[in-house]
Amino acid sequence: MKTVLRILITPITLMISLLVWLCAALFSRTVFLWQIAGAVLGLLALIVLFTTSVKNGLILLGFALAVSPIGLPLLAAKLLGGLQRANMALKELLH
């Protein structure tokens, strides 16, 4: 029974491992761009906040927070870590 389970789960863990590897490679390449976008949006938000409209400046600050390293990139890193932990749990189930 355990051999049948290994035969069924091994391709799944292989596909998840490849997906995690590809996503981690893509994530490491795009973090720098997210940081630049967050900084530019933050500066633009401060300029808009103090010169034209408080409401639009706060909206831009929200966007800057979303693309900063503590926004969407952190969420992506946590999801990728969860996927990797699930993959490791499947692998431990096999052994």
N, C-alpha and C positions, 0 to 999 in steps of 0.2 A: 504494500500500500504506500509505503514511504517513497519507493522508487517511482511510482506513478505520480505522486505529488511533486517530486523533484522534476520529473519530465514536464509537468504542466506549468510549474512556477518558474523554472529557469529562463525560458524565453521572455517572460514578463519582467523578471528582474534585470535581464540584459537590456531590454528596451527602456526601462526606467533609468538604468545607469547611463545609457547613451543620451537620453533626454536631459538628465541632470548635468552631464558633462557639457553638452551643447549650450544649455541655458546658462551655466556658470561661465563658460567662455564668452558668450554674448554679453552677459551681465558685466563681466570685468572690463570689457571693451567700451561699454556705454556709460559707466559710472562717471567718467570724466566729463562727458557731454552733459549729463544731468546736473553736475555741479556747476558748470558754466551757465547753463540755462537758469538754474536757481539764483545764481548771483546776478545775472543780467535782469531777470524779472524782479528780484528784490530791489535793485537800484532803480529800475523803472517805476516800481510801485512807490518808492519813497519820493521820487520826483513828482509823480502824479498826485500823491497824497498831499504834498505841501504846496503844489502850484495850482492844480485845477479842481479836482473833486475828491473828497474824502471817501465817498462810497466806492468810486472806481479804484482808488488807491488801495483800499482794504480788500477789494476783490483781487487785485493783482498780488497783494501780499499773500492771500490764500493760495493762489496759483503758484507763487514762489515757494511757499511751504510745501505744497504737494510735490514739486519736482526737486526739492532740496534733498540732501542725503537722508533726512529723517522722515521723508514722505513716501512716495511710491517706490524708490529704490530699496528702502528698508523693508517695505511690505513684500517686494519681490524676493529679497534675500531670505526673509522668514518663510515664505512659501516654498522656496527652493530647499531650504534646510528641512522643512517638514516632509517634503517629497523624498529627500535623501534618507531621513530617519525611517520613513515607511519602507523604503527599499531595503535598508539594512535589517529591519524587522522581518521582512520576507526572506532575506538571505539567511538569517539566524534560524528561521523556521525550518529551512532545508537541512541545516546541519545539526 
